Amino acid sequence: MSPANSPVLCYVTERRTLDAPAGTAAEAAVLETAARAAAAGVDWIQIREPDLAGGALLHLAAECVRRCAPARILVNDRLDVALAAGAGGVHLGGRGLPVAAVRGWCHQHAPAEFLVGASCHSPEEARAAERDGADYLFFGPVFATPSKLAYGPPQGLDRLAEAARAVRIPMLAIGGVTPQNAAACIAAGARGVAAIRWFQQRELATAVAALRAACRQPGTNG
């Protein structure tokens, strides 16, 4: 997961929330932000650009793999793009490819270290994804956040803890995570946190350091 089992920090891209014009300039802004996040010490970068055409997405993913080492690059939903770009895994949403089918295919064709992750919004979904072969899970939205309004009201820490107890594989908390609540997520059983806007700040090194420090506060599981 991460060095010495320390909490995983994952930057999830969303070019529409960046201060950049549309088109290739927005894609360049995603790459620049991802490179800065990697340099600041994030562990994973999930490329989540569902409306980006296949060729542009492949270029973005491949450039992230090239420029963002040692961060692990994950591609949302597009297994073909993830493999073609040499990414470290694919992240499956609730309406995407089934976890079991992807896991079965990857056992035969993908590198052994290639991760298959899945989003879940309940303990039941978490157990199903683990049973189907997911390596890790995202659970959320834990707190209120504009980017997760479509997924319903915040789940809260109690629900996060219930989902984390339901599975053995690592679970990352997503949705409104900040240094003010990250420690509570780890204490609830999350193995890390994922965010969009927190990693888009101008002083990114400071932002990443603050979030990592919060995840390692005394009394958490980090």
SULWODA-V453523 format. One record per residue. N is the residue number from 1. OMEGA is omega in whole degrees, -180 to 180 (NA if undefined). D_FIRST is the distance of its C-alpha to the first C-alpha in Angstrom with 1 decimal. Layout:
n:omega:d_first
N:OMEGA:D_FIRST
N:OMEGA:D_FIRST
//
This chain:
n:omega:d_first
1:179:0.0
2:-176:3.8
3:176:7.1
4:179:8.7
5:177:6.4
6:-178:8.1
7:180:8.4
8:172:6.9
9:-177:10.2
10:173:11.2
11:178:14.8
12:-176:16.6
13:173:19.7
14:-169:23.2
15:-179:25.9
16:178:28.7
17:179:27.7
18:179:27.9
19:-178:31.2
20:177:32.1
21:179:34.8
22:176:34.2
23:-174:33.7
24:178:32.3
25:178:32.3
26:178:29.8
27:177:27.5
28:178:27.9
29:176:27.0
30:-179:23.7
31:180:22.9
32:179:24.1
33:179:22.1
34:179:18.9
35:178:19.8
36:179:20.6
37:178:17.4
38:179:15.4
39:179:18.0
40:173:17.6
41:175:13.9
42:-177:12.0
43:-177:8.5
44:171:9.4
45:178:13.0
46:178:14.4
47:-179:17.9
48:-179:20.0
49:-169:23.6
50:-178:25.2
51:180:28.7
52:-180:28.1
53:-174:29.9
54:-179:28.2
55:178:29.3
56:178:28.4
57:178:25.0
58:179:24.4
59:180:25.7
60:-179:23.5
61:-179:20.3
62:178:21.4
63:176:22.3
64:176:19.0
65:-178:17.4
66:-171:20.1
67:-169:20.1
68:177:16.7
69:8:14.9
70:179:12.5
71:177:11.0
72:179:9.7
73:176:12.7
74:178:13.1
75:-177:16.7
76:171:18.2
77:-172:20.2
78:178:21.5
79:-179:20.1
80:180:22.9
81:-180:22.1
82:-178:18.4
83:-179:19.5
84:-178:22.5
85:-176:20.6
86:-180:18.0
87:-177:15.2
88:179:11.6
89:176:12.2
90:179:14.7
91:-174:14.8
92:175:17.8
93:-176:20.1
94:-178:22.6
95:-177:25.4
96:179:23.7
97:179:23.2
98:-177:22.7
99:-175:19.3
100:-179:21.1
101:180:23.0
102:180:20.1
103:179:18.0
104:178:21.2
105:-177:21.9
106:177:18.5
107:-177:18.9
108:-166:22.1
109:-175:21.6
110:175:18.1
111:-175:16.0
112:-177:14.0
113:-180:10.7
114:-176:11.8
115:172:10.1
116:-179:12.7
117:-179:12.2
118:173:15.2
119:176:17.0
120:-176:18.8
121:179:21.5
122:175:22.5
123:-180:21.5
124:177:23.4
125:179:21.5
126:179:18.2
127:180:19.6
128:-180:21.0
129:177:17.9
130:179:16.1
131:-178:19.4
132:173:19.5
133:178:16.2
134:178:13.6
135:-180:10.0
136:-178:9.3
137:164:12.1
138:177:13.7
139:178:16.6
140:-4:19.5
141:180:21.6
142:179:21.2
143:-179:23.8
144:178:26.5
145:-178:25.8
146:-175:28.0
147:-177:25.4
148:-179:24.9
149:-178:28.6
150:-177:28.8
151:176:26.4
152:-178:28.7
153:178:28.9
154:-180:26.1
155:-180:24.5
156:-175:24.2
157:180:22.2
158:179:24.0
159:174:23.0
160:-180:19.3
161:179:19.6
162:179:21.4
163:-180:19.0
164:178:16.0
165:-175:18.3
166:-175:19.2
167:176:16.0
168:-178:13.5
169:-178:10.6
170:178:8.4
171:176:10.8
172:177:11.1
173:179:14.6
174:179:16.7
175:176:20.4
176:-178:22.1
177:178:19.4
178:175:20.7
179:-180:20.6
180:-179:23.4
181:-177:21.4
182:-179:17.7
183:179:18.1
184:177:19.8
185:179:17.0
186:179:14.6
187:179:17.6
188:177:18.1
189:178:14.9
190:177:12.5
191:179:8.9
192:-179:9.5
193:177:12.3
194:-178:13.6
195:176:17.1
196:-171:19.8
197:-179:22.6
198:-178:21.0
199:178:19.6
200:-178:23.0
201:-180:24.9
202:178:27.0
203:-170:25.7
204:179:22.1
205:178:21.0
206:-179:22.6
207:179:21.0
208:179:17.4
209:180:18.3
210:-180:20.0
211:179:17.2
212:178:14.7
213:179:17.6
214:179:18.3
215:-178:14.9
216:-179:15.5
217:177:19.1
218:179:20.6
219:176:20.7
220:-179:17.2
221:-174:14.4
222:NA:12.2
//
